Amino acid sequence: MVNHIGQTAPRRRQVAVLFADICGFTRLVESVEPEAVYRIMRPLLDDLVGCVHAYGGEVQQVLGDGFMAVFGLRRSLGDEGERATAAACAMLSAGRPGRPDVHVGVECGEVLVTRSWEPACFGVWGRAVNLAQRLCTEAGPGELVLGPNAYAGAGRLPGPADEALVRVRGVANPVPAHRVTILPTALPVAA
């Protein structure tokens, strides 16, 4: 049986994993009617997904007020970390005035890609997935936190990267991470 990404068996791939999350979602849901939440969130999520697609990534799963995207899933170009970081920087501009802020985590590494359950197209398993999600939770509004492998492949960043050892849930040793706070005027334009 061939799955949705054209593979017949699980296989390992070098990818970049991006987690994006909307700041203040619970507060928003608690303060306005569901229709207003939809009117605010749908265009924002559409813009965020557009940033992923503009840099050749694929959205793997949507989790209410955030999602996971993968770069290099079908074909490796060798610049997955750079493209994921560029997409993350573009996403931070989507949280412009009048919209909720976005925070993003990115990490690169080897993962196992498998057939998934419907409606997702594929499963992605590995340390890079877990670490990208944990780094996303470390990022504040308008921030991107890069794991060590993602930082190594990020290319040019639109701002300074503050390095720190970060303790993340479930990981025994502190992780070297780079926090980038990006001003909207410093953001690259999507290709």
C-alpha positions in Angstrom: 0.0 0.0 0.0 1.3 3.4 -0.9 0.6 6.3 1.5 -0.2 9.9 0.8 3.4 11.0 0.3 4.2 8.2 -2.2 6.2 5.9 0.1 5.5 2.2 0.7 7.4 1.8 4.0 8.6 3.9 6.8 11.9 5.6 6.1 14.3 8.1 7.6 14.7 11.6 6.3 16.7 14.7 7.3 14.2 17.4 7.8 13.5 20.7 9.5 10.4 20.7 11.8 8.6 24.0 12.7 6.0 24.5 15.4 4.0 27.7 15.4 1.6 28.8 18.1 -0.8 31.7 18.5 -0.3 33.8 21.7 -3.3 34.5 23.9 -5.6 32.1 22.2 -7.2 30.9 25.4 -7.8 34.5 26.5 -9.4 35.2 23.1 -11.7 32.2 23.3 -12.8 33.2 26.8 -13.5 36.8 25.8 -15.5 36.6 22.5 -18.1 34.5 20.7 -16.9 31.5 18.6 -17.7 33.3 15.3 -15.4 36.1 16.3 -12.6 33.7 17.2 -13.0 32.1 13.7 -13.0 35.5 12.0 -9.7 36.4 13.7 -8.0 33.0 13.6 -8.9 31.7 10.1 -7.1 34.5 8.2 -4.1 34.4 10.5 -3.7 30.7 10.2 -4.2 30.9 6.4 -1.3 33.5 6.3 0.9 31.3 8.5 0.3 28.3 6.3 1.0 30.5 3.3 4.4 31.3 4.8 5.2 27.6 5.1 4.2 26.8 1.6 6.1 29.8 0.2 9.3 28.3 1.5 8.5 24.7 0.4 7.2 23.3 3.7 4.2 21.1 4.3 1.8 21.4 7.2 1.7 18.0 9.0 -1.0 18.8 11.6 -3.1 21.6 12.8 -3.6 21.8 16.6 -6.3 24.4 17.2 -4.3 27.6 17.6 -1.0 26.2 16.1 0.5 23.7 13.8 3.5 21.6 12.9 5.2 21.9 9.5 8.0 19.9 7.9 10.6 21.0 5.4 12.3 18.3 3.3 9.7 15.7 3.7 9.4 14.5 0.1 12.8 15.7 -1.2 15.8 17.1 0.5 17.3 20.2 -1.0 20.0 20.5 1.7 18.7 23.9 2.9 15.7 22.8 5.0 16.9 24.6 8.1 17.3 27.8 6.2 13.9 27.6 4.5 12.2 26.7 7.8 13.9 29.7 9.6 12.9 32.0 6.7 9.3 30.8 6.9 9.3 31.3 10.7 10.6 34.8 10.3 7.8 35.6 7.8 5.3 34.0 10.1 6.2 36.4 12.9 5.2 39.3 10.7 1.7 37.8 10.4 1.1 38.7 14.0 1.0 42.4 13.0 -1.0 45.0 14.9 -4.6 44.1 15.5 -3.8 40.3 15.3 -2.5 37.9 18.0 1.2 37.5 18.1 2.9 34.2 17.0 5.8 32.3 18.5 7.8 29.6 16.7 10.3 26.8 17.4 12.4 25.1 14.8 14.8 22.2 14.9 16.4 20.0 12.3 17.4 16.3 12.4 16.7 12.8 11.3 13.1 11.6 11.6 11.1 8.5 10.7 8.3 9.2 8.2 5.5 6.7 8.3 2.0 6.2 7.1 -0.5 8.1 9.3 -4.0 8.0 10.4 -6.6 10.0 8.5 -7.0 12.9 8.0 -3.2 13.5 8.4 -1.1 12.5 5.4 2.0 11.3 7.2 3.5 10.7 10.6 6.8 12.2 11.6 8.7 10.8 14.6 12.0 11.7 16.2 13.9 14.0 18.5 13.7 17.0 16.1 9.9 16.9 16.3 9.8 16.8 20.1 12.5 19.5 20.5 10.9 21.9 17.9 7.6 21.7 19.9 9.4 22.3 23.2 11.3 25.2 21.8 8.1 26.7 20.5 6.8 26.8 24.1 9.9 28.6 25.1 9.4 31.4 22.6 7.6 34.5 23.6 5.4 36.7 21.4 7.2 37.7 18.3 10.1 35.3 19.0 11.7 32.4 17.2 13.7 29.8 19.2 16.1 27.7 17.1 17.5 24.4 18.3 21.3 23.7 17.7 20.9 22.0 14.4 18.3 24.5 13.1 20.6 27.4 14.1 23.6 25.8 12.3 21.5 25.6 9.1 19.5 28.8 9.5 21.6 31.0 7.2 21.3 34.8 7.6 18.9 35.8 10.5 17.1 39.2 10.5 18.3 40.0 14.0 20.7 39.0 16.7 20.4 35.5 18.2 20.8 35.3 21.9 22.3 31.9 22.8 21.4 30.2 26.0 21.1 26.7 27.5 17.4 26.0 27.8 15.9 23.3 30.0 13.0 21.7 28.2 10.5 19.3 29.6 11.4 15.6 29.0 15.0 16.3 27.9 17.7 15.4 30.5 20.3 17.9 29.6 19.9 21.6 28.8 19.6 22.3 25.1 21.7 25.0 23.4 19.1 27.3 21.8 19.1 30.6 20.0 16.3 33.1 20.7 15.6 35.7 17.9 13.3 38.6 18.6 12.3 40.0 15.3 10.9 43.4 14.6 8.3 43.5 11.8 10.5 46.0 9.8 13.4 43.5 9.8 11.4 40.6 8.3 12.1 39.1 4.9 9.4 39.0 2.3 8.2 35.6 1.3 9.4 34.3 -2.0 
